[in-house]
Amino acid sequence: EFAFMSTTTEREVAMFYASNDNKPGLVFEIQLGMVDRGADLRWMSQYPHEAEICFGPLSGLQVIRTRVESSVLIVEVRMNVNMVSMTLEQVVAKRYKVVAGMCDNIMLEIDKSIKGDKWTVLCRELKDTDSKVKVVIQNQALT
């Protein structure tokens, strides 16, 4: 999942939302390990009785078994929190580095085939543009 995953420690809350409107529902029963923990949001929640626990993006659920209780499918899962995933800013920075390296190599190849003042002016313009792009990316990463 690419978004945050909101859960509850209160079975009654989960069953209430899952069995609403007499339609089939789905509840994940999550088994947590010593490392795989979410953030307890009760202290700042408008509904502290819901005992919300939030897990970060890219958390994985491994299915262990399933069962049915009235009209709700209960899926027992084991949580796998991805602790080594890069942040969005890190992904963008890494991609920028790859593309910048590729551009440097292209410039070297062009430099071998084109000589003269036109090439020098073009390189200078590209480096000025590159500096402006770096500033924009850095500013976006800070916000």
C-alpha positions, 0 to 999 in steps of 0.5 A, spaced: 500 500 500 502 506 498 498 510 503 498 510 510 494 504 513 489 506 519 487 500 524 484 499 531 486 495 537 478 495 538 475 489 535 468 492 536 470 498 532 473 494 526 467 489 526 462 495 527 465 498 520 465 492 517 458 489 518 455 496 517 449 496 512 448 488 512 453 488 506 459 483 507 465 486 510 472 484 511 477 485 517 484 484 518 486 481 524 494 483 524 499 480 528 505 484 530 512 483 531 517 486 536 519 491 530 513 492 526 509 497 530 505 503 528 503 510 531 498 510 536 494 516 535 489 516 540 492 522 544 490 526 538 484 523 535 477 526 535 475 519 536 480 516 542 475 510 543 476 508 536 484 506 538 487 508 532 494 505 530 497 508 523 502 504 519 506 507 514 506 506 507 509 500 504 507 496 510 506 489 507 500 484 510 502 476 509 495 472 510 496 466 515 488 464 515 481 466 514 475 465 517 468 467 517 464 471 522 456 472 521 457 476 514 464 478 515 470 475 512 476 475 518 483 475 515 489 473 519 495 477 517 502 478 519 505 485 519 511 486 515 513 494 516 518 496 510 524 499 515 529 500 509 524 503 504 527 510 501 523 516 503 520 520 497 525 525 497 530 520 497 527 517 491 527 523 487 534 525 489 537 518 487 533 519 480 536 526 479 543 523 480 542 518 475 539 522 470 544 528 471 549 522 470 546 520 464 546 528 461 553 528 463 555 522 459 551 525 453 555 532 454 561 528 453 559 524 447 557 531 444 563 534 446 567 529 442 563 530 436 562 538 436 567 543 437 567 551 437 564 556 441 557 554 439 558 548 444 561 552 449 555 556 449 550 550 449 554 547 455 554 554 459 546 554 458 545 547 460 549 548 466 545 554 468 539 550 467 541 544 471 543 549 477 536 552 477 533 545 477 537 543 483 535 549 487 527 547 485 528 540 487 532 542 493 526 547 495 521 542 494 524 536 498 525 541 504 517 543 504 
